């Protein structure tokens, strides 16, 4: 009998509403050759990109605890389990894993509405993964074509989360319409 090993990551879709404008929290990640290489011209290079807070789920953690831990490690933003509604979770399709030692991989997304006064402190200098955090109005999220992109895969996760929130979170339908308006060209593109 073959034992199937799988990996899971959790990503946080965090929105704050300031002056009636919904803003999405993104982190500038440094993607390194040893964790997620991007092949360009036959060589592997380090490349920066925007993405969600979050990370790998450890075997003894649930999704919320992992997200709380990872967000604290990445940008020292304190979260609590009470901020998360259990039904505000999207599980993306299981796919073959590119991580060594795993057979499959699944991404999970959790939503939380952050208080409007939420600010991101300067990232600690010893953090070798995250450069900075920034809130973006939903119509100004970096596109996959920008020099510092928000990836198509995570854009699809954001759209799926916003679709999931319609009827559950006030204004989620408007948020989705705003994101889909500029994201439409990228949603049908290859990952």
ZALOKOL-336583 format. One record per residue (C-alpha): residue in three letters; x, y, z. Coordinates in steps of 0.05 Angstrom, whole numbers. Example, Ala and Ser with C-alpha at 12.3 -4.5 7.8 and 13.67 -1.06 7.14 Angstrom:
2
   aa       u       v       w
  ALA     246     -90     156
  SER     273     -21     143
This chain:
191
   aa       u       v       w
  UNK       0       0       0
  UNK      26      69     -19
  UNK      18     125      31
  UNK      -1     190      -2
  UNK      31     251      29
  UNK       1     319      17
  UNK      16     391      33
  UNK     -31     448      50
  UNK     -22     523      51
  UNK     -69     575      80
  UNK     -74     646      55
  UNK    -110     705      86
  UNK    -156     749      46
  UNK    -156     809      93
  UNK    -197     871      76
  UNK    -202     936     116
  UNK    -252     990      99
  UNK    -225    1060     106
  UNK    -266    1121      85
  UNK    -315    1072      53
  UNK    -261    1044       7
  UNK    -246     969      13
  UNK    -171     955      14
  UNK    -137     887       7
  UNK     -75     870      47
  UNK     -18     843       4
  UNK      53     826      23
  UNK     114     834     -21
  UNK     147     765     -20
  UNK     218     748     -40
  UNK     211     682     -78
  UNK     276     645     -73
  UNK     305     591    -116
  UNK     302     539     -60
  UNK     227     549     -46
  UNK     190     565    -110
  UNK     235     576    -170
  UNK     211     615    -229
  UNK     242     588    -293
  UNK     264     644    -339
  UNK     309     632    -399
  UNK     331     564    -374
  UNK     356     591    -307
  UNK     325     597    -239
  UNK     325     667    -209
  UNK     301     703    -148
  UNK     239     744    -164
  UNK     193     789    -122
  UNK     117     787    -123
  UNK      56     808     -84
  UNK      16     755     -48
  UNK     -28     740      11
  UNK      -4     731      83
  UNK      -1     657     101
  UNK      41     596      93
  UNK      48     521     101
  UNK       2     485     148
  UNK      41     443     198
  UNK      15     373     213
  UNK      -8     392     284
  UNK     -42     458     265
  UNK    -110     477     240
  UNK    -119     529     185
  UNK    -136     588     230
  UNK     -78     576     278
  UNK     -30     570     219
  UNK     -55     635     190
  UNK     -50     671     256
  UNK      22     645     266
  UNK      45     659     195
  UNK      16     730     194
  UNK      51     746     259
  UNK     117     718     235
  UNK     112     755     168
  UNK      89     825     188
  UNK      75     824     264
  UNK       1     835     252
  UNK     -37     807     312
  UNK     -98     766     294
  UNK    -146     725     337
  UNK    -189     665     322
  UNK    -251     707     336
  UNK    -236     748     273
  UNK    -251     688     229
  UNK    -319     659     211
  UNK    -311     585     198
  UNK    -356     588     136
  UNK    -311     641     104
  UNK    -263     589      76
  UNK    -249     569       4
  UNK    -212     505     -12
  UNK    -180     504     -81
  UNK    -172     442    -122
  UNK    -121     390    -102
  UNK     -64     387    -151
  UNK       2     350    -158
  UNK      54     379    -111
  UNK     118     413    -133
  UNK     144     409     -61
  UNK     195     355     -49
  UNK     168     296     -10
  UNK      94     310     -23
  UNK      46     278     -72
  UNK      -9     331     -73
  UNK     -19     403     -53
  UNK     -81     444     -35
  UNK     -89     518     -24
  UNK    -140     544      27
  UNK    -163     617      33
  UNK    -194     648      95
  UNK    -227     716      98
  UNK    -227     767     154
  UNK    -250     839     157
  UNK    -196     879     193
  UNK    -211     941     235
  UNK    -205    1005     193
  UNK    -148    1031     238
  UNK    -105     970     221
  UNK     -35     991     199
  UNK      25     950     178
  UNK      88     963     218
  UNK     155     962     183
  UNK     177     890     171
  UNK     232     866     217
  UNK     301     865     185
  UNK     311     791     203
  UNK     252     770     160
  UNK     283     739      98
  UNK     217     724      63
  UNK     175     787      66
  UNK     196     856      43
  UNK     134     896      64
  UNK      59     895      71
  UNK      12     945      38
  UNK     -63     956      32
  UNK     -89     965     -39
  UNK    -158     991     -60
  UNK    -192     933     -96
  UNK    -187     969    -163
  UNK    -113     982    -156
  UNK     -85     913    -140
  UNK     -21     899    -180
  UNK     -38     858    -242
  UNK       1     797    -266
  UNK      32     842    -319
  UNK      61     892    -270
  UNK     136     889    -255
  UNK     119     868    -184
  UNK      59     822    -198
  UNK       1     793    -160
  UNK       0     722    -188
  UNK     -57     694    -230
  UNK     -64     636    -183
  UNK     -76     680    -123
  UNK    -120     727    -164
  UNK    -164     667    -179
  UNK    -165     651    -104
  UNK    -186     723     -89
  UNK    -243     720    -140
  UNK    -266     652    -113
  UNK    -266     680     -42
  UNK    -306     741     -62
  UNK    -356     698     -99
  UNK    -362     654     -37
  UNK    -376     715       7
  UNK    -435     741     -34
  UNK    -496     740      12
  UNK    -452     727      73
  UNK    -413     793      77
  UNK    -441     862      63
  UNK    -418     891      -3
  UNK    -382     827     -26
  UNK    -419     831     -92
  UNK    -393     901    -104
  UNK    -322     880     -84
  UNK    -326     822    -133
  UNK    -351     867    -190
  UNK    -293     916    -177
  UNK    -240     861    -178
  UNK    -270     824    -238
  UNK    -273     888    -279
  UNK    -197     895    -283
  UNK    -179     822    -269
  UNK    -221     792    -325
  UNK    -164     788    -376
  UNK    -122     748    -327
  UNK    -174     699    -302
  UNK    -177     658    -365
  UNK    -101     658    -374
  UNK     -56     600    -357
  UNK     -27     600    -287
